[in-house]
């Protein structure tokens, strides 16, 4: 006698298929939590994804996912909680203002080192964004160009220079645009870029190793 209908069986398979990647993401989030009070430690991401059997082709996308969440909660939701709310049989996400005591105060000064090659790379990205794409963002998931790859790499190294508007397209952030304008200005006047500040960031340019 059959106890499980075909529809129940299909639903069960869908749930199992959905739970596999979700479980892996939750494992990574739990491990990221170990950074608390251990900020000088290195997180061996390569070893972890190998243990979780995640293909190499998905590593950068996974890192970008976490960096996008970090940026979003530091910016879009810095003064709000996200909560779930049922209306009838529909589930919604809503926001709720945080008490003033929990809202983030002044941003601390952040000292950032960028190599000469990173500065040159970012200069190319900003130039294309401003004068070629005319403000259109970069699709780092579908566009396989060298420039899109460079955007993806630089974003993983300096996430605060980029932002996403929720459509999967990457744009330079406010800080990134200001940095790009400075780089372009310095290059036009043939000045050496050494150290400068933007908002709460202090950027210092260092020579490439090797």
C-alpha positions in Angstrom: 0.0 0.0 0.0 1.4 3.4 -1.0 1.4 5.8 2.0 3.1 8.8 0.3 1.5 10.5 -2.7 3.5 11.6 -5.7 2.9 15.3 -4.7 4.2 14.6 -1.2 7.2 12.8 -2.6 8.0 15.7 -4.9 7.7 18.2 -2.1 10.0 16.1 0.1 12.6 16.1 -2.7 12.3 19.9 -3.1 12.8 20.4 0.6 15.9 18.2 0.6 17.3 19.9 -2.4 16.8 23.3 -0.8 18.2 22.3 2.6 21.5 21.1 1.3 22.9 24.5 0.2 21.1 26.3 3.1 22.8 23.9 5.6 26.2 24.7 4.1 25.7 28.5 4.2 24.6 28.2 7.9 27.7 26.2 8.7 29.9 28.9 7.2 27.9 31.6 9.1 28.4 29.7 12.4 32.2 29.5 11.7 32.3 33.2 10.8 30.9 33.8 14.3 34.1 32.4 15.7 35.8 35.7 14.6 34.3 37.3 17.7 37.1 38.2 20.1 39.5 36.4 17.6 39.8 39.1 15.0 43.5 38.5 14.4 42.8 34.9 13.3 42.7 33.7 9.6 39.7 31.9 8.4 40.8 29.2 5.9 38.0 29.5 3.5 39.6 27.2 0.9 39.8 24.4 3.4 36.2 24.9 4.5 34.7 24.8 1.0 36.7 21.7 0.2 35.3 20.1 3.4 31.7 21.2 2.4 32.3 19.9 -1.2 31.6 23.3 -2.8 32.9 23.6 -6.4 35.7 26.1 -7.0 33.5 27.9 -9.5 31.1 28.9 -6.6 33.6 30.2 -4.1 33.7 33.8 -5.3 29.9 33.9 -5.6 29.6 32.7 -2.0 32.1 35.2 -0.7 30.3 38.0 -2.6 27.1 36.9 -1.0 28.5 37.3 2.5 30.1 40.6 1.6 26.9 41.9 0.1 25.1 41.0 3.3 27.7 42.7 5.4 27.5 45.9 3.3 23.7 45.8 3.4 23.4 45.5 7.2 26.0 48.2 7.7 24.2 50.6 5.4 20.6 49.9 4.4 19.6 48.3 7.7 22.0 50.0 10.2 19.0 51.7 12.0 16.4 49.0 11.4 15.5 45.4 12.3 14.2 43.0 9.7 11.2 41.1 10.9 8.7 38.6 9.4 5.0 39.2 9.5 2.1 37.0 8.3 -0.8 38.8 6.6 -3.5 36.2 6.0 -1.6 33.3 4.4 1.1 35.5 2.9 4.5 36.0 4.6 6.1 39.4 4.4 9.4 40.9 5.6 9.0 44.3 7.3 11.4 46.7 9.0 11.2 48.2 12.5 13.2 51.2 13.7 15.9 50.3 16.3 15.9 52.2 19.6 18.3 55.1 19.5 20.4 53.3 22.1 21.1 50.5 19.6 21.6 52.7 16.5 25.2 53.0 15.3 27.0 56.1 16.3 30.0 57.7 14.6 31.9 55.4 12.3 35.4 54.6 13.6 38.4 55.6 11.5 39.4 52.8 9.2 43.0 52.6 7.9 43.2 50.9 4.6 46.2 49.8 2.5 45.9 49.4 -1.2 48.7 48.3 -3.5 49.8 50.3 -6.6 48.3 47.6 -8.8 45.0 47.8 -7.0 44.9 51.5 -7.4 45.6 51.2 -11.1 42.9 48.5 -11.4 40.4 50.6 -9.6 41.3 53.6 -11.8 40.3 51.5 -14.9 37.1 50.4 -13.2 36.0 53.9 -12.4 37.0 55.2 -15.8 34.8 52.6 -17.5 32.0 53.2 -15.1 32.0 57.0 -15.6 32.9 57.4 -19.2 32.1 54.1 -21.0 29.2 52.6 -19.1 27.9 56.1 -18.2 26.8 55.0 -14.7 25.7 51.5 -15.6 26.9 48.9 -13.1 28.9 45.7 -13.6 27.3 42.3 -13.8 29.9 40.1 -12.2 27.9 36.9 -12.4 26.9 36.8 -16.1 29.5 38.9 -17.8 32.8 37.0 -18.3 35.0 39.9 -19.3 38.3 40.6 -17.7 37.0 43.8 -16.3 34.1 42.1 -14.6 36.5 39.6 -13.2 38.7 42.4 -11.8 35.6 44.1 -10.3 34.8 40.8 -8.6 38.3 40.3 -7.2 38.7 43.9 -6.0 35.3 43.8 -4.4 36.3 40.7 -2.4 39.5 42.5 -1.2 37.9 46.0 -0.6 34.1 45.5 -0.3 33.5 49.1 0.9 34.4 50.4 -2.5 31.4 48.8 -4.1 27.7 48.5 -3.5 24.7 46.6 -4.9 21.2 47.9 -5.4 19.6 44.5 -5.1 19.5 43.6 -8.8 22.8 41.7 -8.8 24.6 44.6 -10.5 27.6 46.1 -8.7 28.3 49.8 -8.6 31.1 51.9 -7.0 30.0 53.0 -3.5 30.1 56.7 -2.4 33.6 56.1 -1.0 34.6 54.2 -4.1 33.5 57.1 -6.4 35.3 59.6 -4.3 38.4 57.5 -4.4 38.2 57.0 -8.1 37.8 60.7 -8.7 40.9 61.4 -6.6 42.9 58.7 -8.5 41.9 60.2 -11.9 42.8 63.7 -10.7 46.2 62.6 -9.4 46.9 60.7 -12.7 46.0 63.8 -14.8 48.4 66.0 -12.8 51.1 63.2 -12.7 51.1 63.4 -8.9 52.2 60.4 -6.9 49.4 58.9 -4.8 50.6 58.2 -1.3 48.0 58.8 1.5 44.6 60.5 1.6 41.3 60.4 3.6 37.7 60.0 2.4 34.9 60.0 4.9 36.1 57.8 7.8 38.7 56.0 5.6 42.4 56.7 5.5 43.9 55.2 2.4 47.6 54.5 2.1 49.1 53.3 -1.1 51.9 50.6 -0.8 54.2 49.0 -3.3 53.3 45.6 -4.7 55.2 42.7 -3.1 57.6 40.7 -5.2 
